[in-house]
């Protein structure tokens, strides 16, 4: 297929930058204070080697299991120190880079020029990406997406050494990128055959990361508090189905979501996921790229679908990279729409969709402008989220409202007695009240 013209591709990338450019004026929020502002490890280049031998994790370095993300934060800190605008600008540029690779991959998979542009624009402007782009410390999702898409592109074009290197780097940014070889097999089966040596290179890169991880850090680095949380495995289908829904129709986006709960929700999730799987099978012959997109989303989302206990069971940033699959499926549907709609109607539909996504992204980004705005919005949107209530408690405590902070903290612990954020806030509050036994 002929790829989109360079000016058209640049226009989509520019739209991605403009859409999220307001985040450059935002401050630091939530984990940014721990991962970046208060992280003195970023200022000690001589100690960075400890990221590879496991000592950084033992020392309590934030995100020590993700060396690429830490080194990216260190580079930003060297350039911008504690100026949040520079850190946010880098996130926006990384998102633009991911958009460029989505456009390139869409063409390589067989989408026509207009369909590839539609896929790229859908991904570029989508509101579900607000959390990953607007929060500096969630850059690992952007870096992982950049590495995985680069690895797939290298494999498709038969550059095995580059493919292996990027397949290794991806999980060093975020563990979920280890699915790169599985995604390549999916691409090879449904869209474009990939040379065996390139597939082997991807497996070697991911395998090298797995060997390093098991040999130095172990499979999970979340600690006993997270391991002790109740299993949400039965809700994995619900998590997948809801995440796909938000990546397709960005309705009710929120900075926080309550953990999935209840047998009815689990059954509904299984039924929804079964319907999506059946659709993928039915469309296998008539629209293989739609099937590829659905499969891509499911495989990429699987590591964050609560198969193992996670400190945050649900978050919109988890859908950042998987939504590449949704974008490919949307682009693959364009030829069908071209048969149904007149060119003028199709153009109007495209412009209306783009405008709706743009406005949705601006709205979804707004809560991340400050820590106070973030947790007030999160608690209002998801009142049954322990994480949101714990964040609100911290915000109210810092604003000089100890009574309100205590009420929010009590709600958080009632919703989830094991929530790590709530226990941190409780410990700080006890220390400030000189109840040192409670702080421990």
ROBASE-785251 format. One record per residue (C-alpha): x, y, z. Coordinates in steps of 0.02 Angstrom, whole numbers, plus 50000, padded with zeros to 5 digits. Example, Ala and Ser with C-alpha at 12.3 -4.5 7.8 and 13.67 -1.06 7.14 Angstrom:
<pts>
{u 50615&v 49775&w 50390}
{u 50684&v 49947&w 50357}
</pts>
This chain:
<pts>
{u 50000&v 50000&w 50000}
{u 50056&v 50178&w 49963}
{u 50092&v 50269&w 50127}
{u 50015&v 50439&w 50162}
{u 50107&v 50587&w 50088}
{u 50236&v 50664&w 50203}
{u 50140&v 50829&w 50226}
{u 49986&v 50731&w 50280}
{u 50086&v 50628&w 50405}
{u 50168&v 50785&w 50474}
{u 49996&v 50864&w 50492}
{u 49935&v 50719&w 50600}
{u 50092&v 50726&w 50708}
{u 50072&v 50915&w 50725}
{u 49890&v 50890&w 50777}
{u 49948&v 50770&w 50914}
{u 50069&v 50902&w 50980}
{u 49941&v 51042&w 50974}
{u 49806&v 50936&w 51054}
{u 49910&v 50902&w 51209}
{u 50013&v 51063&w 51207}
{u 49914&v 51137&w 51354}
{u 49996&v 51010&w 51469}
{u 50160&v 51107&w 51454}
{u 50085&v 51235&w 51573}
{u 50038&v 51101&w 51701}
{u 50128&v 51070&w 51864}
{u 50189&v 50909&w 51943}
{u 50058&v 50790&w 52014}
{u 50047&v 50630&w 52116}
{u 50196&v 50515&w 52085}
{u 50294&v 50657&w 52003}
{u 50345&v 50720&w 52175}
{u 50416&v 50551&w 52222}
{u 50486&v 50496&w 52054}
{u 50557&v 50663&w 51996}
{u 50553&v 50811&w 52115}
{u 50615&v 50722&w 52270}
{u 50720&v 50590&w 52183}
{u 50902&v 50631&w 52218}
{u 50955&v 50472&w 52128}
{u 50928&v 50566&w 51964}
{u 51073&v 50682&w 52011}
{u 51199&v 50541&w 52040}
{u 51260&v 50472&w 51872}
{u 51391&v 50366&w 51961}
{u 51250&v 50267&w 52044}
{u 51149&v 50232&w 51887}
{u 51237&v 50067&w 51859}
{u 51145&v 50000&w 52012}
{u 50986&v 49997&w 51906}
{u 51054&v 49845&w 51816}
{u 51116&v 49741&w 51963}
{u 50964&v 49759&w 52075}
{u 51043&v 49870&w 52207}
{u 50940&v 50022&w 52157}
{u 50781&v 49927&w 52197}
{u 50852&v 49874&w 52365}
{u 50896&v 50056&w 52400}
{u 50714&v 50107&w 52368}
{u 50746&v 50206&w 52208}
{u 50578&v 50249&w 52127}
{u 50539&v 50143&w 51973}
{u 50705&v 50051&w 51991}
{u 50633&v 49900&w 51898}
{u 50615&v 50012&w 51744}
{u 50791&v 50076&w 51706}
{u 50747&v 50159&w 51541}
{u 50609&v 50261&w 51623}
{u 50728&v 50313&w 51763}
{u 50864&v 50365&w 51641}
{u 50737&v 50465&w 51540}
{u 50686&v 50556&w 51699}
{u 50870&v 50586&w 51739}
{u 50899&v 50664&w 51567}
{u 50750&v 50779&w 51592}
{u 50810&v 50825&w 51765}
{u 50980&v 50872&w 51695}
{u 50898&v 50980&w 51562}
{u 50753&v 51058&w 51658}
{u 50786&v 51028&w 51843}
{u 50619&v 51055&w 51933}
{u 50535&v 51156&w 51795}
{u 50380&v 51051&w 51754}
{u 50355&v 51131&w 51583}
{u 50510&v 51051&w 51510}
{u 50463&v 50879&w 51576}
{u 50287&v 50896&w 51505}
{u 50354&v 50954&w 51336}
{u 50459&v 50796&w 51324}
{u 50303&v 50690&w 51357}
{u 50211&v 50779&w 51217}
{u 50357&v 50751&w 51098}
{u 50365&v 50566&w 51145}
{u 50179&v 50552&w 51109}
{u 50209&v 50633&w 50939}
{u 50345&v 50504&w 50905}
{u 50226&v 50363&w 50947}
{u 50097&v 50439&w 50828}
{u 50227&v 50443&w 50688}
{u 50262&v 50258&w 50715}
{u 50076&v 50216&w 50718}
{u 50061&v 50298&w 50547}
{u 50211&v 50201&w 50482}
{u 50152&v 50034&w 50552}
{u 49975&v 50059&w 50488}
{u 50042&v 50079&w 50311}
{u 50159&v 49931&w 50329}
{u 50013&v 49821&w 50385}
{u 49917&v 49858&w 50225}
{u 49805&v 50006&w 50264}
{u 49784&v 50128&w 50121}
{u 49842&v 50307&w 50135}
{u 49676&v 50377&w 50196}
{u 49646&v 50231&w 50314}
{u 49821&v 50247&w 50388}
{u 49791&v 50434&w 50416}
{u 49625&v 50395&w 50500}
{u 49710&v 50269&w 50615}
{u 49850&v 50390&w 50657}
{u 49732&v 50536&w 50690}
{u 49618&v 50428&w 50798}
{u 49767&v 50378&w 50905}
{u 49844&v 50552&w 50905}
{u 49692&v 50641&w 50977}
{u 49614&v 50509&w 51089}
{u 49560&v 50565&w 51265}
{u 49607&v 50399&w 51345}
{u 49788&v 50452&w 51323}
{u 49771&v 50603&w 51437}
{u 49842&v 50518&w 51592}
{u 49994&v 50446&w 51504}
{u 50037&v 50610&w 51417}
{u 49990&v 50735&w 51553}
{u 50077&v 50651&w 51701}
{u 50266&v 50658&w 51686}
{u 50299&v 50505&w 51795}
{u 50189&v 50395&w 51684}
{u 50309&v 50418&w 51540}
{u 50349&v 50232&w 51547}
{u 50193&v 50201&w 51443}
{u 50254&v 50319&w 51307}
{u 50429&v 50246&w 51307}
{u 50366&v 50067&w 51302}
{u 50249&v 50107&w 51157}
{u 50390&v 50191&w 51062}
{u 50504&v 50040&w 51085}
{u 50374&v 49909&w 51043}
{u 50312&v 49998&w 50887}
{u 50492&v 50026&w 50834}
{u 50531&v 49842&w 50861}
{u 50380&v 49788&w 50759}
{u 50425&v 49908&w 50620}
{u 50604&v 49842&w 50618}
{u 50541&v 49663&w 50613}
{u 50418&v 49699&w 50472}
{u 50559&v 49776&w 50370}
{u 50679&v 49634&w 50417}
{u 50804&v 49726&w 50525}
{u 50833&v 49592&w 50657}
{u 50970&v 49676&w 50758}
{u 50870&v 49835&w 50780}
{u 50715&v 49731&w 50818}
{u 50806&v 49634&w 50955}
{u 50876&v 49792&w 51034}
{u 50708&v 49879&w 51041}
{u 50622&v 49721&w 51105}
{u 50747&v 49723&w 51249}
{u 50725&v 49910&w 51284}
{u 50535&v 49906&w 51288}
{u 50517&v 49805&w 51449}
{u 50657&v 49908&w 51526}
{u 50534&v 50053&w 51513}
{u 50381&v 49953&w 51567}
{u 50362&v 49767&w 51594}
{u 50205&v 49749&w 51488}
{u 50311&v 49778&w 51331}
{u 50370&v 49598&w 51346}
{u 50223&v 49551&w 51233}
{u 50316&v 49616&w 51079}
{u 50352&v 49441&w 51006}
{u 50169&v 49391&w 51027}
{u 50113&v 49548&w 50936}
{u 50235&v 49510&w 50796}
{u 50163&v 49335&w 50777}
{u 49989&v 49412&w 50765}
{u 50047&v 49534&w 50632}
{u 50133&v 49395&w 50535}
{u 49978&v 49285&w 50539}
{u 49848&v 49416&w 50495}
{u 49930&v 49555&w 50396}
{u 50109&v 49543&w 50337}
{u 50225&v 49393&w 50351}
{u 50380&v 49429&w 50454}
{u 50544&v 49341&w 50419}
{u 50586&v 49202&w 50541}
{u 50751&v 49281&w 50587}
{u 50662&v 49442&w 50635}
{u 50538&v 49346&w 50743}
{u 50683&v 49254&w 50824}
{u 50770&v 49420&w 50857}
{u 50615&v 49489&w 50944}
{u 50603&v 49333&w 51052}
{u 50788&v 49347&w 51093}
{u 50770&v 49529&w 51147}
{u 50618&v 49494&w 51257}
{u 50702&v 49337&w 51324}
{u 50858&v 49435&w 51371}
{u 50752&v 49556&w 51472}
{u 50661&v 49412&w 51557}
{u 50825&v 49328&w 51603}
{u 50890&v 49492&w 51676}
{u 50730&v 49523&w 51770}
{u 50719&v 49350&w 51848}
{u 50905&v 49348&w 51886}
{u 50912&v 49517&w 51973}
{u 50741&v 49574&w 52032}
{u 50620&v 49428&w 52022}
{u 50455&v 49423&w 51927}
{u 50362&v 49548&w 52037}
{u 50434&v 49698&w 52129}
{u 50273&v 49760&w 52209}
{u 50308&v 49683&w 52379}
{u 50205&v 49580&w 52503}
{u 50072&v 49715&w 52528}
{u 50016&v 49703&w 52347}
{u 50037&v 49514&w 52340}
{u 49918&v 49499&w 52488}
{u 49777&v 49590&w 52396}
{u 49626&v 49486&w 52341}
{u 49644&v 49412&w 52167}
{u 49549&v 49502&w 52029}
{u 49586&v 49368&w 51900}
{u 49401&v 49330&w 51877}
{u 49378&v 49512&w 51827}
{u 49513&v 49509&w 51692}
{u 49382&v 49494&w 51552}
{u 49289&v 49643&w 51625}
{u 49451&v 49743&w 51634}
{u 49490&v 49703&w 51452}
{u 49313&v 49740&w 51389}
{u 49298&v 49905&w 51484}
{u 49471&v 49963&w 51427}
{u 49427&v 49924&w 51246}
{u 49264&v 50019&w 51265}
{u 49356&v 50173&w 51327}
{u 49484&v 50159&w 51188}
{u 49344&v 50156&w 51060}
{u 49217&v 50276&w 51135}
{u 49300&v 50390&w 51265}
{u 49149&v 50406&w 51378}
{u 49168&v 50442&w 51565}
{u 49356&v 50460&w 51567}
{u 49422&v 50486&w 51743}
{u 49589&v 50504&w 51833}
{u 49540&v 50357&w 51944}
{u 49428&v 50205&w 51932}
{u 49364&v 50092&w 52070}
{u 49429&v 49912&w 52063}
{u 49310&v 49791&w 51975}
{u 49198&v 49700&w 52097}
{u 49047&v 49586&w 52106}
{u 48997&v 49428&w 52011}
{u 48874&v 49521&w 51900}
{u 49012&v 49636&w 51836}
{u 49127&v 49487&w 51807}
{u 48992&v 49395&w 51707}
{u 48952&v 49551&w 51605}
{u 49138&v 49570&w 51567}
{u 49151&v 49390&w 51510}
{u 49000&v 49410&w 51396}
{u 49068&v 49572&w 51322}
{u 49239&v 49497&w 51292}
{u 49160&v 49343&w 51214}
{u 49063&v 49454&w 51096}
{u 49222&v 49546&w 51045}
{u 49313&v 49380&w 51018}
{u 49169&v 49314&w 50913}
{u 49172&v 49474&w 50809}
{u 49358&v 49453&w 50779}
{u 49332&v 49274&w 50719}
{u 49187&v 49321&w 50605}
{u 49286&v 49463&w 50527}
{u 49443&v 49358&w 50504}
{u 49418&v 49332&w 50317}
{u 49319&v 49486&w 50267}
{u 49417&v 49614&w 50368}
{u 49579&v 49536&w 50435}
{u 49650&v 49704&w 50490}
{u 49499&v 49733&w 50602}
{u 49533&v 49562&w 50679}
{u 49716&v 49609&w 50696}
{u 49670&v 49771&w 50784}
{u 49557&v 49682&w 50908}
{u 49688&v 49548&w 50940}
{u 49825&v 49679&w 50956}
{u 49726&v 49770&w 51090}
{u 49691&v 49610&w 51188}
{u 49872&v 49549&w 51185}
{u 49945&v 49720&w 51229}
{u 49820&v 49745&w 51370}
{u 49839&v 49572&w 51445}
{u 49987&v 49611&w 51561}
{u 49885&v 49747&w 51650}
{u 49721&v 49650&w 51655}
{u 49746&v 49594&w 51837}
{u 49811&v 49420&w 51796}
{u 49930&v 49456&w 51941}
{u 49897&v 49572&w 52089}
{u 49934&v 49754&w 52046}
{u 49947&v 49907&w 52158}
{u 49826&v 50001&w 52042}
{u 49699&v 49878&w 51968}
{u 49628&v 49999&w 51837}
{u 49699&v 50154&w 51755}
{u 49671&v 50237&w 51588}
{u 49858&v 50247&w 51553}
{u 49858&v 50057&w 51538}
{u 49759&v 50077&w 51376}
{u 49886&v 50195&w 51297}
{u 49985&v 50068&w 51196}
{u 49845&v 49940&w 51174}
{u 49739&v 50075&w 51091}
{u 49856&v 50063&w 50942}
{u 49756&v 49907&w 50901}
{u 49593&v 50002&w 50916}
{u 49661&v 50135&w 50799}
{u 49711&v 50004&w 50670}
{u 49537&v 49926&w 50678}
{u 49456&v 50097&w 50655}
{u 49568&v 50134&w 50506}
{u 49528&v 49964&w 50430}
{u 49342&v 50006&w 50435}
{u 49366&v 50163&w 50328}
{u 49354&v 50073&w 50159}
{u 49184&v 50005&w 50212}
{u 49126&v 50180&w 50260}
{u 49187&v 50243&w 50092}
{u 49067&v 50121&w 50008}
{u 48921&v 50176&w 50117}
{u 48944&v 50365&w 50125}
{u 48966&v 50502&w 49997}
{u 49138&v 50586&w 50001}
{u 49068&v 50748&w 50074}
{u 48976&v 50655&w 50213}
{u 49132&v 50553&w 50252}
{u 49235&v 50713&w 50263}
{u 49109&v 50792&w 50381}
{u 49107&v 50635&w 50487}
{u 49296&v 50636&w 50498}
{u 49304&v 50818&w 50546}
{u 49167&v 50797&w 50677}
{u 49254&v 50645&w 50751}
{u 49421&v 50735&w 50757}
{u 49343&v 50887&w 50841}
{u 49254&v 50778&w 50969}
{u 49414&v 50686&w 51010}
{u 49510&v 50850&w 51026}
{u 49383&v 50926&w 51145}
{u 49376&v 50762&w 51242}
{u 49565&v 50761&w 51262}
{u 49567&v 50942&w 51321}
{u 49433&v 50900&w 51449}
{u 49519&v 50740&w 51504}
{u 49686&v 50829&w 51528}
{u 49617&v 50971&w 51633}
{u 49617&v 50880&w 51802}
{u 49804&v 50849&w 51786}
{u 49849&v 51034&w 51792}
{u 49885&v 51023&w 51979}
{u 49886&v 50895&w 52117}
{u 49739&v 50980&w 52203}
{u 49635&v 50980&w 52043}
{u 49682&v 50800&w 52006}
{u 49621&v 50722&w 52168}
{u 49467&v 50829&w 52186}
{u 49416&v 50778&w 52010}
{u 49461&v 50595&w 52041}
{u 49362&v 50584&w 52203}
{u 49212&v 50668&w 52122}
{u 49215&v 50555&w 51969}
{u 49253&v 50393&w 52062}
{u 49193&v 50408&w 52242}
{u 49216&v 50221&w 52271}
{u 49400&v 50223&w 52222}
{u 49512&v 50204&w 52375}
{u 49657&v 50277&w 52277}
{u 49556&v 50433&w 52236}
{u 49502&v 50455&w 52416}
{u 49681&v 50433&w 52478}
{u 49740&v 50564&w 52354}
{u 49603&v 50682&w 52410}
{u 49654&v 50654&w 52592}
{u 49832&v 50704&w 52551}
{u 49773&v 50858&w 52455}
{u 49659&v 50915&w 52597}
{u 49797&v 50887&w 52726}
{u 49917&v 50996&w 52627}
{u 49781&v 51128&w 52606}
{u 49762&v 51140&w 52796}
{u 49599&v 51044&w 52813}
{u 49639&v 50904&w 52936}
{u 49456&v 50862&w 52968}
{u 49419&v 50841&w 52783}
{u 49580&v 50742&w 52761}
{u 49532&v 50626&w 52903}
{u 49361&v 50594&w 52827}
{u 49434&v 50557&w 52655}
{u 49566&v 50443&w 52731}
{u 49432&v 50348&w 52829}
{u 49334&v 50322&w 52667}
{u 49489&v 50260&w 52578}
{u 49529&v 50131&w 52712}
{u 49347&v 50076&w 52720}
{u 49345&v 50049&w 52532}
{u 49511&v 49956&w 52530}
{u 49601&v 49919&w 52695}
{u 49756&v 49866&w 52598}
{u 49772&v 50019&w 52485}
{u 49957&v 50070&w 52491}
{u 49924&v 50255&w 52459}
{u 49800&v 50264&w 52601}
{u 49925&v 50187&w 52722}
{u 50060&v 50311&w 52670}
{u 49941&v 50457&w 52702}
{u 49890&v 50379&w 52869}
{u 50073&v 50361&w 52920}
{u 50113&v 50542&w 52876}
{u 49959&v 50603&w 52968}
{u 50003&v 50502&w 53123}
{u 50182&v 50570&w 53119}
{u 50121&v 50749&w 53106}
{u 50007&v 50718&w 53256}
{u 50156&v 50645&w 53350}
{u 50074&v 50473&w 53359}
{u 50237&v 50389&w 53315}
{u 50178&v 50212&w 53348}
{u 50038&v 50239&w 53223}
{u 50160&v 50309&w 53096}
{u 50257&v 50146&w 53100}
</pts>
